Amino acid sequence: MRVCVTGSSGYIGRHVVNLLRTLNNVEIIEVSRTSKKFGFDVLERCDDPKIYELLGSPDVLVHLAWRNGFKHHEINHIEDLPKHYKFLKNMAISGCHNITVMGSMHEVGYFNGVVDECVHCNPSSYYGIAKNALRQLCLTELTKYVRNIKWLRGFYVYGDDAGGGNSIFSKLIEFDKTTGSINLTKGDHKFDFIEVNLLARQIALAAIQSEVTGIINVCSGKPMSLKEAIENYVASNNLKLKLNFGAYPERPQEPKIIYGDTTKISKIVESVNVKM
């Protein structure tokens, strides 16, 4: 099985590639601007009718590439949207019949409770709007060319944060090295946190199978308060950071509790574990 991973050098992509390397009979095609063999931006080549052949005619496509994923209000999310769709459409038309695209819980917008595949989406950021629109295009237009298409809806990821970034976990490491303390909200709101290697496993296993398709939540399915998640992270990483909870008010635009339904991803992981 030839598996092409775009964004292979990114925060999530490099972990997905590492997980795929542990599987039998899988050949990985790594695609990113820094890749030694396929070192180009797929969005710049989105109109190329030979893009499928250029990428080695893969059996499976895992599309993770996305600019400024942690900066939700950058206009590039809207500007890049048609390029993502053109690239995916070209791959589908040319012969890639197993396509997986990375989504985000930010496409849902403000919502309290468990997120399933039927939840109504009303995103408020450029990032969420673009992801939601691409999901709609994938699950309506792309199904004209390929049946086996999966939209993986990610939630809150942590675990590889020392390299910088805009996540709260990256900020914890940054502030531990600089100020020694950080001001926070009370941290009462609950979110679905997942460690990056576990997320990578879910993405890889969902991508290579063909029985479960459509929207698939890749997540823990277990809501945890931000306060507990931060305290656990500080302890497990031996940070000396002083945590000033309650210094800021809770953000009104954030839900009080949101987490993913794991019915589909649990079925995928369990079936693969049985085969392995």
N, C-alpha and C positions, 0 to 999 in steps of 0.2 A: 504494500500500500504506500503510495507516494503522497505525503502530506505537506502541503505548502502553508507556511505560517507567515503572514505579513505582520509587520511590527515585531519581528522576532527578537529584537534587541531591547524592547521596551520593558517597562516595569513588570507587566504580566507576561509578555511574550517570551522572555528568556526562561522563565520558569516552566511555561508550557513546553518549550523546546526540550528542556532538561527532562521533563516527565515523559515526553514522547520517545526519548532516547532509551528509556527503560523497557519499552514495549518491543515485542518480537515482530519481525517482518514489517517494520515501518521505516521508510526512507524519508528523511526530513529535508524539505527545501526551505531554507531560511531566507526571508526577504526583508530587508530594511535598508535604509540609506547607508548603513555602515557594514553591511554584509560583504564578505570577500567575493562571493560568486554572483549574488543577485543584489548588488549594491545600488539600488535606485528607488525612487519614490513611486509607488504604484499609482498614486493619484496623478502624477505628471504623465503617466503612460496610459491613463484610463481609456483613451480613445483608440489606442492601438489595437487593431483587430487580431494581431498576432500575440497579444499579451499572454494568452494561455500557453502557447508553444514556448514563448520566451521564458516562462516560469517552469518549464520542464514538464508540461502536460500532467499536472497532478490529479490524483484520484479524489483527493480531499483538499478543500480550501478552508483555512481558519483565518478569518479576517479580523485581526486585532489592531491594525494600524489606525491611529487617530491622533491628530495634532492637538496639543494643549489640553489633554484629557482632564487635568486637574484644575484648569482655568475655565470655569463654566460660562463666563460672560464674554469670552473672546469671539469676535465676529467671524473668525475663520471656520467655526463650526457650521455656520450657515453657508459660507462660501464654498466649503469643501463637500457639502452634501451631494450635489449632482455628480461630483467626481467619484465619490464612493459608489453611487448607484451605477454609473457607467462602467466602472471597473468590474463590479460584481456581475452586471448584465453581460459584459463581454466574456467573462469567465464561464458563465452559465451557457451562453449560446455556443461557445467554442468546444464545450464537452466536459466541463467540470460539473458533475452531477451530485456532488455531496458538498454542500456549502454551509459553513457555520460562521455567523457574524456576532461579534461582541456588542451587547447592548448595555443598558444601565438602568438602575432603579430611578435615576433622575428623569427618565422619560415619563415616569408615572406622575411626577409633580407632587403636590401636597396630598397626602393620604395617610390615614391612621388605620393600622391593623395589618392583617396578613395579605400579601400581594400574590394573587394567582394570575393565570394567563388571561383571565377575562376582565381584569380590573380596568376601569376607565382611566385613560391617561390625559393629563392636562398639565404638561410641563411649563415651567416658568423661566428657565434659563436657555440661552442659545444652545448650550450643550444638550440639554434635555430635549429641546425642540427638534434639533437635528437628528438625534438618536431615534426619537419617536417617528419622525418622518421616514427615516431610512428603514425602520422596522416595518412600517406600513407598506412601503414600496417592495421590500423583500418578500413579505408574506402575501402580497397581491400580484404584483407584476412579475417578480422572478419565478413564481410558481408556474408561469406559462412555459418556462423553459426547463425547470428542474423541480422534481418532486421533493427530493431530500434536502430541505433547507431548515436550518435551526437558528433561532435567535436566542442567544444566551444573555439573560438579564442578570447582570452583576449587582452586588450591593456594596458594602464597605469592606475594603481589603486592607490588610496590614501585614507586616512581617519582613519587609525589605526596604527600610525607610532611612537608612544612614546616608544614602546618596543625595538627600535633599528632596524637596517637593512641597506641595501645599497641603498635604493631609495633616491632621492633628498629630499623628504619630511621628511624622517627620519633624514637626515643630517641637515635639517633646525632646527629641534628640538634639535639635539645634539649640534650644533654650538650656538644656542640661550643660552644654559646652560653653555657653555664653553668659547668660544672666543668672543661671542657677535657680530660677523660679519662673512660673508661668501663671498668668491670670486666666481663669476659666469660668464658664457658666456653672450652675449647680450640677450639671451633668445628669439630670433626672430623666431626660428623654432616652428612649430605648431604640437601638438600631440592630441591624443584622450584620455582625462582624464575622469575617472569615480570613483565616491565615492564607497568604499568597500561594503556598505550595499545595494546600488543600484545594484552593480555587483552581490552580493549574491542572490538578488531577481531574477535577470535574469537567473543565473545558476540554481537555484532551480526550477523555472517555466519551463525552457527549459528541465530539466531532467525528470520531472514527466509526461510530455506530450509525445505523440507519433505521432502527425500529421506532425510536421516539423522536418526533420532529416538532416544528412550530416553536412557540415560546417556551423556554426552559429556564427556570430560575437556577442560577449557580450561586449557592449561599449556604449558610449554616442552618437557617430555619429557626434559630434560637435568638430572640431579642435579648439584648443586654444593655444596661444603662451605660451611657458614655462615661460616667464616673467610674464604674466598675471596670470598664474596658481600659481606661487610662491607668488606673491603679494597677491592674494586672500587667499592663505593658511596662510600666515603670519598674515593677518588681522583677519581672522576668528578664529585663535588660539591664538590671543593676544600676539604674539611673539614680542620682542623688537629688534630683529635681524637687523643689518645693512646689506643691500643687495648691494654688489659691482658688479653690472652688467657691463659686458664688460671687466672684468679682464682677462678672458680667451677667446681665439678664438672659434668660433663655431666648433663643431666636424664634420669633413668632411664625416665621415662614417654614420652620421645621416641624415635622409631625412629632407627636408625643411618643408614638410607638409605630415602628414599621419593620416588617420582616417578610421573608419570602416563603412561599409554599414550596416544599421540597419533594412533592409527590413524583414528579418526572425525573429529577436528577437522582433520587434514591433508587428508582427503578433501573436506571442506567447503571449506576455504580454496583448495585447488587447483582445484576445480570452479568456484568463483566467479571466481578469477583468469583462468581460461580464457575465461569468458563476458565478463569485463571487457576 
